[in-house]
Structure formats: C-alpha cells, structure tokens
Amino acid sequence: MGTALLALGLLLVAEGLLWALAPRLVEELLAALRALDLPARRLAGLAALAVGAALCWAGLALGALTPS
C-alpha cells in the first residue's frame, strides 16, 4: 500500500509541475490530442502504458524499493 501511495504522489507531483510550469503547452497538447481520431488516441494510451510498465519493471530490476 505504501508503494501505491508513493507512486500516486509522484504522479501528482509530476502533473502539478507540468501544469504549474507550462500550462499553455498542456493546452496545446490537449488540442493536439483532440485532433486525433479515437484509434490513434487509444494507441497513444497503450504506448504510454507500455513505456510506463517497462520503466517500473526496470526500476524494480535495478533495485528500487529494496531495503539498503
């Protein structure tokens, strides 16, 4: 449970930084996403999911979350 809270907290920190530092860029990215059709958005979501899962797996393989 602690790991899930840590992951959620890090996600919110990253999202908050993005919105605080570059709100106009976020709006432009959202507009670009709206211009894509549904299958392209779904493929982009699946690609982000795969990259995120690979990064999590790599972090765990490199010893993240193990006691030192």
mmJSON file of the N, C-alpha and C atoms, coordinates in Angstrom:
{"data_MODEL":{"atom_site":{
"group_PDB":["ATOM","ATOM","ATOM","ATOM","ATOM","ATOM","ATOM","ATOM","ATOM","ATOM","ATOM","ATOM","ATOM","ATOM","ATOM","ATOM","ATOM","ATOM","ATOM","ATOM","ATOM","ATOM","ATOM","ATOM","ATOM","ATOM","ATOM","ATOM","ATOM","ATOM","ATOM","ATOM","ATOM","ATOM","ATOM","ATOM","ATOM","ATOM","ATOM","ATOM","ATOM","ATOM","ATOM","ATOM","ATOM","ATOM","ATOM","ATOM","ATOM","ATOM","ATOM","ATOM","ATOM","ATOM","ATOM","ATOM","ATOM","ATOM","ATOM","ATOM","ATOM","ATOM","ATOM","ATOM","ATOM","ATOM","ATOM","ATOM","ATOM","ATOM","ATOM","ATOM","ATOM","ATOM","ATOM","ATOM","ATOM","ATOM","ATOM","ATOM","ATOM","ATOM","ATOM","ATOM","ATOM","ATOM","ATOM","ATOM","ATOM","ATOM","ATOM","ATOM","ATOM","ATOM","ATOM","ATOM","ATOM","ATOM","ATOM","ATOM","ATOM","ATOM","ATOM","ATOM","ATOM","ATOM","ATOM","ATOM","ATOM","ATOM","ATOM","ATOM","ATOM","ATOM","ATOM","ATOM","ATOM","ATOM","ATOM","ATOM","ATOM","ATOM","ATOM","ATOM","ATOM","ATOM","ATOM","ATOM","ATOM","ATOM","ATOM","ATOM","ATOM","ATOM","ATOM","ATOM","ATOM","ATOM","ATOM","ATOM","ATOM","ATOM","ATOM","ATOM","ATOM","ATOM","ATOM","ATOM","ATOM","ATOM","ATOM","ATOM","ATOM","ATOM","ATOM","ATOM","ATOM","ATOM","ATOM","ATOM","ATOM","ATOM","ATOM","ATOM","ATOM","ATOM","ATOM","ATOM","ATOM","ATOM","ATOM","ATOM","ATOM","ATOM","ATOM","ATOM","ATOM","ATOM","ATOM","ATOM","ATOM","ATOM","ATOM","ATOM","ATOM","ATOM","ATOM","ATOM","ATOM","ATOM","ATOM","ATOM","ATOM","ATOM","ATOM","ATOM","ATOM","ATOM","ATOM","ATOM","ATOM","ATOM","ATOM","ATOM"],
"id":[1,2,3,4,5,6,7,8,9,10,11,12,13,14,15,16,17,18,19,20,21,22,23,24,25,26,27,28,29,30,31,32,33,34,35,36,37,38,39,40,41,42,43,44,45,46,47,48,49,50,51,52,53,54,55,56,57,58,59,60,61,62,63,64,65,66,67,68,69,70,71,72,73,74,75,76,77,78,79,80,81,82,83,84,85,86,87,88,89,90,91,92,93,94,95,96,97,98,99,100,101,102,103,104,105,106,107,108,109,110,111,112,113,114,115,116,117,118,119,120,121,122,123,124,125,126,127,128,129,130,131,132,133,134,135,136,137,138,139,140,141,142,143,144,145,146,147,148,149,150,151,152,153,154,155,156,157,158,159,160,161,162,163,164,165,166,167,168,169,170,171,172,173,174,175,176,177,178,179,180,181,182,183,184,185,186,187,188,189,190,191,192,193,194,195,196,197,198,199,200,201,202,203,204],
"type_symbol":["N","C","C","N","C","C","N","C","C","N","C","C","N","C","C","N","C","C","N","C","C","N","C","C","N","C","C","N","C","C","N","C","C","N","C","C","N","C","C","N","C","C","N","C","C","N","C","C","N","C","C","N","C","C","N","C","C","N","C","C","N","C","C","N","C","C","N","C","C","N","C","C","N","C","C","N","C","C","N","C","C","N","C","C","N","C","C","N","C","C","N","C","C","N","C","C","N","C","C","N","C","C","N","C","C","N","C","C","N","C","C","N","C","C","N","C","C","N","C","C","N","C","C","N","C","C","N","C","C","N","C","C","N","C","C","N","C","C","N","C","C","N","C","C","N","C","C","N","C","C","N","C","C","N","C","C","N","C","C","N","C","C","N","C","C","N","C","C","N","C","C","N","C","C","N","C","C","N","C","C","N","C","C","N","C","C","N","C","C","N","C","C","N","C","C","N","C","C","N","C","C","N","C","C"],
"label_atom_id":["N","CA","C","N","CA","C","N","CA","C","N","CA","C","N","CA","C","N","CA","C","N","CA","C","N","CA","C","N","CA","C","N","CA","C","N","CA","C","N","CA","C","N","CA","C","N","CA","C","N","CA","C","N","CA","C","N","CA","C","N","CA","C","N","CA","C","N","CA","C","N","CA","C","N","CA","C","N","CA","C","N","CA","C","N","CA","C","N","CA","C","N","CA","C","N","CA","C","N","CA","C","N","CA","C","N","CA","C","N","CA","C","N","CA","C","N","CA","C","N","CA","C","N","CA","C","N","CA","C","N","CA","C","N","CA","C","N","CA","C","N","CA","C","N","CA","C","N","CA","C","N","CA","C","N","CA","C","N","CA","C","N","CA","C","N","CA","C","N","CA","C","N","CA","C","N","CA","C","N","CA","C","N","CA","C","N","CA","C","N","CA","C","N","CA","C","N","CA","C","N","CA","C","N","CA","C","N","CA","C","N","CA","C","N","CA","C","N","CA","C","N","CA","C","N","CA","C","N","CA","C","N","CA","C","N","CA","C"],
"label_alt_id":[null,null,null,null,null,null,null,null,null,null,null,null,null,null,null,null,null,null,null,null,null,null,null,null,null,null,null,null,null,null,null,null,null,null,null,null,null,null,null,null,null,null,null,null,null,null,null,null,null,null,null,null,null,null,null,null,null,null,null,null,null,null,null,null,null,null,null,null,null,null,null,null,null,null,null,null,null,null,null,null,null,null,null,null,null,null,null,null,null,null,null,null,null,null,null,null,null,null,null,null,null,null,null,null,null,null,null,null,null,null,null,null,null,null,null,null,null,null,null,null,null,null,null,null,null,null,null,null,null,null,null,null,null,null,null,null,null,null,null,null,null,null,null,null,null,null,null,null,null,null,null,null,null,null,null,null,null,null,null,null,null,null,null,null,null,null,null,null,null,null,null,null,null,null,null,null,null,null,null,null,null,null,null,null,null,null,null,null,null,null,null,null,null,null,null,null,null,null,null,null,null,null,null,null],
"label_comp_id":["MET","MET","MET","GLY","GLY","GLY","THR","THR","THR","ALA","ALA","ALA","LEU","LEU","LEU","LEU","LEU","LEU","ALA","ALA","ALA","LEU","LEU","LEU","GLY","GLY","GLY","LEU","LEU","LEU","LEU","LEU","LEU","LEU","LEU","LEU","VAL","VAL","VAL","ALA","ALA","ALA","GLU","GLU","GLU","GLY","GLY","GLY","LEU","LEU","LEU","LEU","LEU","LEU","TRP","TRP","TRP","ALA","ALA","ALA","LEU","LEU","LEU","ALA","ALA","ALA","PRO","PRO","PRO","ARG","ARG","ARG","LEU","LEU","LEU","VAL","VAL","VAL","GLU","GLU","GLU","GLU","GLU","GLU","LEU","LEU","LEU","LEU","LEU","LEU","ALA","ALA","ALA","ALA","ALA","ALA","LEU","LEU","LEU","ARG","ARG","ARG","ALA","ALA","ALA","LEU","LEU","LEU","ASP","ASP","ASP","LEU","LEU","LEU","PRO","PRO","PRO","ALA","ALA","ALA","ARG","ARG","ARG","ARG","ARG","ARG","LEU","LEU","LEU","ALA","ALA","ALA","GLY","GLY","GLY","LEU","LEU","LEU","ALA","ALA","ALA","ALA","ALA","ALA","LEU","LEU","LEU","ALA","ALA","ALA","VAL","VAL","VAL","GLY","GLY","GLY","ALA","ALA","ALA","ALA","ALA","ALA","LEU","LEU","LEU","CYS","CYS","CYS","TRP","TRP","TRP","ALA","ALA","ALA","GLY","GLY","GLY","LEU","LEU","LEU","ALA","ALA","ALA","LEU","LEU","LEU","GLY","GLY","GLY","ALA","ALA","ALA","LEU","LEU","LEU","THR","THR","THR","PRO","PRO","PRO","SER","SER","SER"],
"label_asym_id":["A","A","A","A","A","A","A","A","A","A","A","A","A","A","A","A","A","A","A","A","A","A","A","A","A","A","A","A","A","A","A","A","A","A","A","A","A","A","A","A","A","A","A","A","A","A","A","A","A","A","A","A","A","A","A","A","A","A","A","A","A","A","A","A","A","A","A","A","A","A","A","A","A","A","A","A","A","A","A","A","A","A","A","A","A","A","A","A","A","A","A","A","A","A","A","A","A","A","A","A","A","A","A","A","A","A","A","A","A","A","A","A","A","A","A","A","A","A","A","A","A","A","A","A","A","A","A","A","A","A","A","A","A","A","A","A","A","A","A","A","A","A","A","A","A","A","A","A","A","A","A","A","A","A","A","A","A","A","A","A","A","A","A","A","A","A","A","A","A","A","A","A","A","A","A","A","A","A","A","A","A","A","A","A","A","A","A","A","A","A","A","A","A","A","A","A","A","A","A","A","A","A","A","A"],
"label_entity_id":["1","1","1","1","1","1","1","1","1","1","1","1","1","1","1","1","1","1","1","1","1","1","1","1","1","1","1","1","1","1","1","1","1","1","1","1","1","1","1","1","1","1","1","1","1","1","1","1","1","1","1","1","1","1","1","1","1","1","1","1","1","1","1","1","1","1","1","1","1","1","1","1","1","1","1","1","1","1","1","1","1","1","1","1","1","1","1","1","1","1","1","1","1","1","1","1","1","1","1","1","1","1","1","1","1","1","1","1","1","1","1","1","1","1","1","1","1","1","1","1","1","1","1","1","1","1","1","1","1","1","1","1","1","1","1","1","1","1","1","1","1","1","1","1","1","1","1","1","1","1","1","1","1","1","1","1","1","1","1","1","1","1","1","1","1","1","1","1","1","1","1","1","1","1","1","1","1","1","1","1","1","1","1","1","1","1","1","1","1","1","1","1","1","1","1","1","1","1","1","1","1","1","1","1"],
"label_seq_id":[1,1,1,2,2,2,3,3,3,4,4,4,5,5,5,6,6,6,7,7,7,8,8,8,9,9,9,10,10,10,11,11,11,12,12,12,13,13,13,14,14,14,15,15,15,16,16,16,17,17,17,18,18,18,19,19,19,20,20,20,21,21,21,22,22,22,23,23,23,24,24,24,25,25,25,26,26,26,27,27,27,28,28,28,29,29,29,30,30,30,31,31,31,32,32,32,33,33,33,34,34,34,35,35,35,36,36,36,37,37,37,38,38,38,39,39,39,40,40,40,41,41,41,42,42,42,43,43,43,44,44,44,45,45,45,46,46,46,47,47,47,48,48,48,49,49,49,50,50,50,51,51,51,52,52,52,53,53,53,54,54,54,55,55,55,56,56,56,57,57,57,58,58,58,59,59,59,60,60,60,61,61,61,62,62,62,63,63,63,64,64,64,65,65,65,66,66,66,67,67,67,68,68,68],
"pdbx_PDB_ins_code":[null,null,null,null,null,null,null,null,null,null,null,null,null,null,null,null,null,null,null,null,null,null,null,null,null,null,null,null,null,null,null,null,null,null,null,null,null,null,null,null,null,null,null,null,null,null,null,null,null,null,null,null,null,null,null,null,null,null,null,null,null,null,null,null,null,null,null,null,null,null,null,null,null,null,null,null,null,null,null,null,null,null,null,null,null,null,null,null,null,null,null,null,null,null,null,null,null,null,null,null,null,null,null,null,null,null,null,null,null,null,null,null,null,null,null,null,null,null,null,null,null,null,null,null,null,null,null,null,null,null,null,null,null,null,null,null,null,null,null,null,null,null,null,null,null,null,null,null,null,null,null,null,null,null,null,null,null,null,null,null,null,null,null,null,null,null,null,null,null,null,null,null,null,null,null,null,null,null,null,null,null,null,null,null,null,null,null,null,null,null,null,null,null,null,null,null,null,null,null,null,null,null,null,null],
"Cartn_x":[0.822,0.0,0.868,1.967,2.867,3.452,3.769,4.325,3.303,2.051,0.999,0.812,0.856,0.728,1.917,3.106,4.296,4.163,3.727,3.565,2.523,1.41,0.375,0.881,1.613,2.174,3.142,4.007,4.958,4.237,3.184,2.395,1.784,1.225,0.618,1.654,2.847,3.917,4.287,4.462,4.82,3.718,2.464,1.345,1.272,1.43,1.368,2.467,3.676,4.778,4.493,3.96,3.66,2.636,1.553,0.52,1.033,1.899,2.393,3.427,4.28,5.386,5.047,4.12,3.838,2.356,1.477,0.048,-0.346,0.319,-0.014,0.374,1.506,1.927,0.928,0.421,-0.582,-1.829,-2.26,-3.436,-3.197,-1.994,-1.673,-1.647,-1.102,-1.08,-2.495,-3.356,-4.743,-5.461,-5.184,-5.789,-5.297,-4.015,-3.473,-4.103,-4.336,-4.994,-6.425,-7.125,-8.494,-8.54,-7.472,-7.441,-7.252,-6.748,-6.542,-7.856,-7.965,-9.151,-9.019,-10.123,-10.17,-9.148,-8.992,-7.993,-6.556,-6.24,-4.901,-4.69,-5.737,-5.63,-5.481,-6.214,-6.115,-4.71,-4.148,-2.791,-1.77,-1.949,-1.041,-1.138,-2.346,-2.53,-1.867,-2.013,-1.378,0.146,0.656,2.109,2.611,1.877,2.265,2.207,1.203,1.09,2.283,2.671,3.799,5.112,5.321,6.546,6.571,5.445,5.374,5.632,5.041,5.268,6.729,7.335,8.745,9.638,9.321,10.11,9.968,8.758,8.556,9.332,9.253,9.979,11.489,11.99,13.423,13.837,13.021,13.333,13.393,12.444,12.46,13.657,13.984,15.134,16.436,16.488,17.705,17.764,16.793,16.858,16.021,15.104,14.235,13.345,13.043,12.147,12.715,14.009,14.615,15.329,15.276,15.966,17.464,18.084,19.516,20.331],
"Cartn_y":[-1.193,0.0,1.26,1.209,2.355,2.663,1.621,1.818,2.464,2.05,2.636,4.112,4.447,5.859,6.669,6.097,6.778,7.023,6.007,6.153,7.214,7.204,8.201,9.603,9.73,11.025,11.546,10.67,11.087,11.486,10.781,11.13,12.524,12.795,14.103,15.218,14.947,15.946,16.274,15.236,15.46,16.221,15.824,16.525,17.979,18.185,19.543,20.422,19.881,20.648,21.019,20.074,20.339,21.46,21.395,22.422,23.758,23.739,24.992,25.665,24.885,25.455,25.717,24.95,25.105,24.882,25.696,25.478,25.643,26.55,26.742,25.503,24.897,23.678,22.552,22.454,21.435,21.661,22.907,23.202,22.848,23.123,22.777,21.263,20.542,19.082,18.503,19.063,18.601,18.881,20.03,20.346,19.377,19.038,18.076,16.704,16.33,15.038,15.044,16.176,16.261,16.108,16.498,16.42,14.981,14.109,12.711,11.947,10.931,10.096,9.103,8.467,7.6,6.454,5.737,4.663,5.168,6.352,6.905,7.268,7.831,8.138,6.877,5.838,4.562,3.986,4.06,3.556,4.359,5.673,6.501,6.128,5.857,5.43,4.092,3.16,1.852,1.963,2.846,3.063,3.657,4.623,5.206,4.154,3.309,2.227,1.284,0.915,0.002,0.629,1.893,2.572,2.7,3.046,3.157,1.829,0.767,-0.553,-0.971,-0.669,-1.001,-0.222,1.048,1.837,1.312,0.928,0.336,-0.96,-1.803,-3.074,-2.83,-1.873,-1.573,-1.035,-0.184,0.338,-0.763,-1.666,-2.787,-3.698,-3.923,-4.781,-4.161,-2.835,-2.145,-1.948,-2.488,-2.483,-1.449,-0.814,0.156,-0.583,0.078,-0.434,-1.633,-1.834,-2.872,-2.202,-2.821,-2.198,-2.134,-1.038,-0.89,-1.382],
"Cartn_z":[0.0,0.0,0.0,0.735,0.769,-0.592,-1.354,-2.696,-3.614,-3.506,-4.338,-4.001,-2.711,-2.325,-2.822,-2.747,-3.267,-4.766,-5.495,-6.946,-7.278,-6.561,-6.802,-6.477,-5.387,-5.019,-6.062,-6.563,-7.603,-8.884,-9.219,-10.398,-10.241,-9.062,-8.832,-8.809,-8.287,-8.319,-9.765,-10.587,-11.989,-12.718,-12.503,-13.139,-12.677,-11.386,-10.855,-11.409,-11.507,-12.087,-13.53,-14.286,-15.691,-15.819,-15.036,-15.105,-14.582,-13.563,-12.984,-13.876,-14.522,-15.291,-16.755,-17.319,-18.749,-19.06,-18.513,-18.764,-20.229,-20.918,-22.339,-23.159,-22.826,-23.51,-23.268,-22.059,-21.752,-22.597,-22.719,-23.542,-25.0,-25.498,-26.89,-27.086,-26.111,-26.205,-26.181,-25.338,-25.293,-26.611,-27.205,-28.504,-29.577,-29.524,-30.491,-30.292,-29.048,-28.789,-29.306,-29.137,-29.644,-31.155,-31.835,-33.296,-33.78,-32.915,-33.303,-33.247,-34.097,-34.024,-32.862,-32.518,-31.346,-31.388,-32.512,-32.522,-32.29,-32.807,-32.599,-31.134,-30.491,-29.059,-28.237,-28.613,-27.892,-28.047,-29.244,-29.47,-28.677,-28.598,-27.799,-26.321,-25.846,-24.46,-24.187,-25.105,-24.943,-24.984,-25.826,-25.883,-24.568,-24.022,-22.737,-21.636,-21.669,-20.699,-20.79,-21.999,-22.187,-21.712,-22.039,-21.604,-20.084,-19.484,-18.032,-17.342,-17.86,-17.281,-17.426,-18.561,-18.771,-17.812,-17.578,-16.632,-15.213,-14.825,-13.496,-13.359,-14.363,-14.331,-14.244,-15.02,-14.996,-13.628,-13.037,-11.716,-10.667,-10.729,-9.785,-10.034,-11.297,-11.62,-11.165,-11.12,-10.693,-9.18,-8.471,-7.018,-6.321,-7.002,-6.338,-5.339,-4.258,-3.222,-2.462,-2.525,-1.705,-0.541,0.633,1.776,1.542,1.953,1.726,2.893],
"occupancy":[1.0,1.0,1.0,1.0,1.0,1.0,1.0,1.0,1.0,1.0,1.0,1.0,1.0,1.0,1.0,1.0,1.0,1.0,1.0,1.0,1.0,1.0,1.0,1.0,1.0,1.0,1.0,1.0,1.0,1.0,1.0,1.0,1.0,1.0,1.0,1.0,1.0,1.0,1.0,1.0,1.0,1.0,1.0,1.0,1.0,1.0,1.0,1.0,1.0,1.0,1.0,1.0,1.0,1.0,1.0,1.0,1.0,1.0,1.0,1.0,1.0,1.0,1.0,1.0,1.0,1.0,1.0,1.0,1.0,1.0,1.0,1.0,1.0,1.0,1.0,1.0,1.0,1.0,1.0,1.0,1.0,1.0,1.0,1.0,1.0,1.0,1.0,1.0,1.0,1.0,1.0,1.0,1.0,1.0,1.0,1.0,1.0,1.0,1.0,1.0,1.0,1.0,1.0,1.0,1.0,1.0,1.0,1.0,1.0,1.0,1.0,1.0,1.0,1.0,1.0,1.0,1.0,1.0,1.0,1.0,1.0,1.0,1.0,1.0,1.0,1.0,1.0,1.0,1.0,1.0,1.0,1.0,1.0,1.0,1.0,1.0,1.0,1.0,1.0,1.0,1.0,1.0,1.0,1.0,1.0,1.0,1.0,1.0,1.0,1.0,1.0,1.0,1.0,1.0,1.0,1.0,1.0,1.0,1.0,1.0,1.0,1.0,1.0,1.0,1.0,1.0,1.0,1.0,1.0,1.0,1.0,1.0,1.0,1.0,1.0,1.0,1.0,1.0,1.0,1.0,1.0,1.0,1.0,1.0,1.0,1.0,1.0,1.0,1.0,1.0,1.0,1.0,1.0,1.0,1.0,1.0,1.0,1.0,1.0,1.0,1.0,1.0,1.0,1.0],
"B_iso_or_equiv":[0.0,0.0,0.0,0.0,0.0,0.0,0.0,0.0,0.0,0.0,0.0,0.0,0.0,0.0,0.0,0.0,0.0,0.0,0.0,0.0,0.0,0.0,0.0,0.0,0.0,0.0,0.0,0.0,0.0,0.0,0.0,0.0,0.0,0.0,0.0,0.0,0.0,0.0,0.0,0.0,0.0,0.0,0.0,0.0,0.0,0.0,0.0,0.0,0.0,0.0,0.0,0.0,0.0,0.0,0.0,0.0,0.0,0.0,0.0,0.0,0.0,0.0,0.0,0.0,0.0,0.0,0.0,0.0,0.0,0.0,0.0,0.0,0.0,0.0,0.0,0.0,0.0,0.0,0.0,0.0,0.0,0.0,0.0,0.0,0.0,0.0,0.0,0.0,0.0,0.0,0.0,0.0,0.0,0.0,0.0,0.0,0.0,0.0,0.0,0.0,0.0,0.0,0.0,0.0,0.0,0.0,0.0,0.0,0.0,0.0,0.0,0.0,0.0,0.0,0.0,0.0,0.0,0.0,0.0,0.0,0.0,0.0,0.0,0.0,0.0,0.0,0.0,0.0,0.0,0.0,0.0,0.0,0.0,0.0,0.0,0.0,0.0,0.0,0.0,0.0,0.0,0.0,0.0,0.0,0.0,0.0,0.0,0.0,0.0,0.0,0.0,0.0,0.0,0.0,0.0,0.0,0.0,0.0,0.0,0.0,0.0,0.0,0.0,0.0,0.0,0.0,0.0,0.0,0.0,0.0,0.0,0.0,0.0,0.0,0.0,0.0,0.0,0.0,0.0,0.0,0.0,0.0,0.0,0.0,0.0,0.0,0.0,0.0,0.0,0.0,0.0,0.0,0.0,0.0,0.0,0.0,0.0,0.0,0.0,0.0,0.0,0.0,0.0,0.0],
"pdbx_formal_charge":[null,null,null,null,null,null,null,null,null,null,null,null,null,null,null,null,null,null,null,null,null,null,null,null,null,null,null,null,null,null,null,null,null,null,null,null,null,null,null,null,null,null,null,null,null,null,null,null,null,null,null,null,null,null,null,null,null,null,null,null,null,null,null,null,null,null,null,null,null,null,null,null,null,null,null,null,null,null,null,null,null,null,null,null,null,null,null,null,null,null,null,null,null,null,null,null,null,null,null,null,null,null,null,null,null,null,null,null,null,null,null,null,null,null,null,null,null,null,null,null,null,null,null,null,null,null,null,null,null,null,null,null,null,null,null,null,null,null,null,null,null,null,null,null,null,null,null,null,null,null,null,null,null,null,null,null,null,null,null,null,null,null,null,null,null,null,null,null,null,null,null,null,null,null,null,null,null,null,null,null,null,null,null,null,null,null,null,null,null,null,null,null,null,null,null,null,null,null,null,null,null,null,null,null],
"auth_seq_id":[1,1,1,2,2,2,3,3,3,4,4,4,5,5,5,6,6,6,7,7,7,8,8,8,9,9,9,10,10,10,11,11,11,12,12,12,13,13,13,14,14,14,15,15,15,16,16,16,17,17,17,18,18,18,19,19,19,20,20,20,21,21,21,22,22,22,23,23,23,24,24,24,25,25,25,26,26,26,27,27,27,28,28,28,29,29,29,30,30,30,31,31,31,32,32,32,33,33,33,34,34,34,35,35,35,36,36,36,37,37,37,38,38,38,39,39,39,40,40,40,41,41,41,42,42,42,43,43,43,44,44,44,45,45,45,46,46,46,47,47,47,48,48,48,49,49,49,50,50,50,51,51,51,52,52,52,53,53,53,54,54,54,55,55,55,56,56,56,57,57,57,58,58,58,59,59,59,60,60,60,61,61,61,62,62,62,63,63,63,64,64,64,65,65,65,66,66,66,67,67,67,68,68,68],
"auth_comp_id":["MET","MET","MET","GLY","GLY","GLY","THR","THR","THR","ALA","ALA","ALA","LEU","LEU","LEU","LEU","LEU","LEU","ALA","ALA","ALA","LEU","LEU","LEU","GLY","GLY","GLY","LEU","LEU","LEU","LEU","LEU","LEU","LEU","LEU","LEU","VAL","VAL","VAL","ALA","ALA","ALA","GLU","GLU","GLU","GLY","GLY","GLY","LEU","LEU","LEU","LEU","LEU","LEU","TRP","TRP","TRP","ALA","ALA","ALA","LEU","LEU","LEU","ALA","ALA","ALA","PRO","PRO","PRO","ARG","ARG","ARG","LEU","LEU","LEU","VAL","VAL","VAL","GLU","GLU","GLU","GLU","GLU","GLU","LEU","LEU","LEU","LEU","LEU","LEU","ALA","ALA","ALA","ALA","ALA","ALA","LEU","LEU","LEU","ARG","ARG","ARG","ALA","ALA","ALA","LEU","LEU","LEU","ASP","ASP","ASP","LEU","LEU","LEU","PRO","PRO","PRO","ALA","ALA","ALA","ARG","ARG","ARG","ARG","ARG","ARG","LEU","LEU","LEU","ALA","ALA","ALA","GLY","GLY","GLY","LEU","LEU","LEU","ALA","ALA","ALA","ALA","ALA","ALA","LEU","LEU","LEU","ALA","ALA","ALA","VAL","VAL","VAL","GLY","GLY","GLY","ALA","ALA","ALA","ALA","ALA","ALA","LEU","LEU","LEU","CYS","CYS","CYS","TRP","TRP","TRP","ALA","ALA","ALA","GLY","GLY","GLY","LEU","LEU","LEU","ALA","ALA","ALA","LEU","LEU","LEU","GLY","GLY","GLY","ALA","ALA","ALA","LEU","LEU","LEU","THR","THR","THR","PRO","PRO","PRO","SER","SER","SER"],
"auth_asym_id":["A","A","A","A","A","A","A","A","A","A","A","A","A","A","A","A","A","A","A","A","A","A","A","A","A","A","A","A","A","A","A","A","A","A","A","A","A","A","A","A","A","A","A","A","A","A","A","A","A","A","A","A","A","A","A","A","A","A","A","A","A","A","A","A","A","A","A","A","A","A","A","A","A","A","A","A","A","A","A","A","A","A","A","A","A","A","A","A","A","A","A","A","A","A","A","A","A","A","A","A","A","A","A","A","A","A","A","A","A","A","A","A","A","A","A","A","A","A","A","A","A","A","A","A","A","A","A","A","A","A","A","A","A","A","A","A","A","A","A","A","A","A","A","A","A","A","A","A","A","A","A","A","A","A","A","A","A","A","A","A","A","A","A","A","A","A","A","A","A","A","A","A","A","A","A","A","A","A","A","A","A","A","A","A","A","A","A","A","A","A","A","A","A","A","A","A","A","A","A","A","A","A","A","A"],
"auth_atom_id":["N","CA","C","N","CA","C","N","CA","C","N","CA","C","N","CA","C","N","CA","C","N","CA","C","N","CA","C","N","CA","C","N","CA","C","N","CA","C","N","CA","C","N","CA","C","N","CA","C","N","CA","C","N","CA","C","N","CA","C","N","CA","C","N","CA","C","N","CA","C","N","CA","C","N","CA","C","N","CA","C","N","CA","C","N","CA","C","N","CA","C","N","CA","C","N","CA","C","N","CA","C","N","CA","C","N","CA","C","N","CA","C","N","CA","C","N","CA","C","N","CA","C","N","CA","C","N","CA","C","N","CA","C","N","CA","C","N","CA","C","N","CA","C","N","CA","C","N","CA","C","N","CA","C","N","CA","C","N","CA","C","N","CA","C","N","CA","C","N","CA","C","N","CA","C","N","CA","C","N","CA","C","N","CA","C","N","CA","C","N","CA","C","N","CA","C","N","CA","C","N","CA","C","N","CA","C","N","CA","C","N","CA","C","N","CA","C","N","CA","C","N","CA","C","N","CA","C","N","CA","C","N","CA","C","N","CA","C"],
"pdbx_PDB_model_num":[1,1,1,1,1,1,1,1,1,1,1,1,1,1,1,1,1,1,1,1,1,1,1,1,1,1,1,1,1,1,1,1,1,1,1,1,1,1,1,1,1,1,1,1,1,1,1,1,1,1,1,1,1,1,1,1,1,1,1,1,1,1,1,1,1,1,1,1,1,1,1,1,1,1,1,1,1,1,1,1,1,1,1,1,1,1,1,1,1,1,1,1,1,1,1,1,1,1,1,1,1,1,1,1,1,1,1,1,1,1,1,1,1,1,1,1,1,1,1,1,1,1,1,1,1,1,1,1,1,1,1,1,1,1,1,1,1,1,1,1,1,1,1,1,1,1,1,1,1,1,1,1,1,1,1,1,1,1,1,1,1,1,1,1,1,1,1,1,1,1,1,1,1,1,1,1,1,1,1,1,1,1,1,1,1,1,1,1,1,1,1,1,1,1,1,1,1,1,1,1,1,1,1,1]
}}}
